[in-house]
Amino acid sequence: MYEHYRSVNEEGRPVVIEADLDFDPVTDDTVWMLWAFAPLKSALEEGGCSAEEWETLDEIKRGLSEVLELRNGALYAGMRLQDGWAELYYYAAWSKGAEKLFRDAFKQHGYERIEYGASRDTHHRFYHENLCPDAYELQQIKNREIVSELEKAGDDPSRKRPVEHYLFFQTPTAMQRCALALAESGGEIESGLEEEGKYAYGLLLRLEHDCTPETLETVTGPLIDAAAQEHGLYRGWSTVLAE
């Protein structure tokens, strides 16, 4: 499953990242990370590129994925758009012949110049540290999915409405400590939610706010932190259509 999200790089500049969340090689043979950088033709100041160029990059990705899997035992890991460049990453069993495949694929779509490289990354560290979303970025993806469903239903996400947030913990004590920490949030807290599994003890926090991406990032980030402080998990939010 390919998902994209926004982040910032080490210099604080915007980055758009697509990651294969199902990336999980079935063997230990994919030790070579293959990468290619191409200059964007329509780089945007806020990060990313035009929708048209994104479609072109997606077509290049799909074509490369097919041929690299057959010839190099490769799997697509993800793509980053930053500082005016598109960066594609694959993990392969062997690297021989891959450079020509990359150059041909990009040239076919009008990219005459690319930078290519191959390096050993036995434990796929680059994927886990630079492509795979962290808890905040994963929530950004989930937020976008729910907002999209609201919009499809004719809702206006910018309108305030009751929103329920869910946090789960391994022990009742941890749950109560988090409830006390959230008491100043101004919301209504309900404890005693139960689930099966390791995180069986839950809190429900009712707040009132809009559901724009900016507001959701502001609200959910501290809740992720609050849950993590007690070794728990923030499990997301739900709402109703605005009246």
ABEGO torsion letter per residue (X at the ends): XBBBBBBBBAAGBBBBBBBBAABBBABAABABBBBBBBBBAABBAAEEBBAAAAAAAAAAAAAAAAAAAAAAGBBBAEBBBBGGBBBBBBBBABABGAAAAAAAAAAAAGBABBBBBBBBBAAGAAAAAAABBBAAAAAAAAAAAAAAAAAAAGBBAABBBBBBBBBBBABAAAAAAAAAAAAAAGBBBBBGBBBBEABABBBBBBBBBBABAAAAAAAAAAAAAAAAAAGBBBAEBBBBBBX
